[in-house]
Amino acid sequence: MHAIEVEHLRKTYPGGVEALRGVSFAVRSGEVFALLGPNGAGKSTTVRVLTTLSDPTSGAARVAGFDVVRQPLEVRRRIGYVAQSSGCDLTATGRENLTLQGHLFRIPSARLRGRVEELLHLFQLETAADRPTQTYSGGMKRRLDIAMGLIHDPEVLFLDEPTTGLDPESRTVMWKEVRRLAQGGLTLLLTTHYLEEADQLAQRLAIVDGGRVVAEGTPDELKGRLRGEMANPSLEDVYLAATGHAYGRDM
């Protein structure tokens, strides 16, 4: 069963700028799927459409079985979304941020208290729970962002470049959290422009360039397609073959 289905998605902004030019892919339930590509490739626009924050110009998309245009409220009830920039209130504590997010989803108070404590424990934020989040490190803020996205126990979690700007140690911690969530059966779609991140975390990935999907498959499948041309192809080699330019350009 597919948790996300995208068919010929197009998005044109005023002025004729085409952000998406017929994007198609599917994500299985319980899968970690990565959208990989340079800045401006269309990754974030795709996520905005799938999370009902932007309407497509044409094409279709379904999330958790519901159409993102015709049934946006049903989609929103079933997804969590962690944007590139932090969504937490810096003057509020970690506990207050989680509680407010729970109220927005109308979670009953008794259940919410337990859920907040559970997430504070899972993301190792218990000792900082009652501190203003403006005192948190970058890695702590990202963990809180993900906890907020999970407060209502969604079926699908969208992570838009979750480790951008983090130091290597914080990025490693974040990878560990993503793996743990995946082991629990949650469907995750993450966007990234880090090849190593996609290689390490994703069961399948799509490389997006110029608003189109130019390669799709498991990391091993994509590398395997080049083994007739080179002995030990890397994901960087796959990226070059798919996009026509070396990894790192326009990142």
Buried (B, 14 or more C-beta within 10 A) or exposed (E): EBBBBBEBBBBBEEEEEBBBBBBBBBBBBBBBBBBBBBEBBBBBBBBBBBBBBBEBBEBBBBBBBBBBBEBBEBBBBBBBBBBBEBBBBEEBBBBBBBBBBBEEBEBEEEEBBEBBBBBBEBBEBBEBBEBBBEEBEBBBBBBBBBBBBBBBEBBBBBBBBBBBEBEEEBBEBBBEBBBEBBEEEBBBBBBBBBBEBBBBBBBBBBBBBBBBBBBBBEBEEBBEBBEEEEEEBBBBBBBBBBBEEEBEEEE
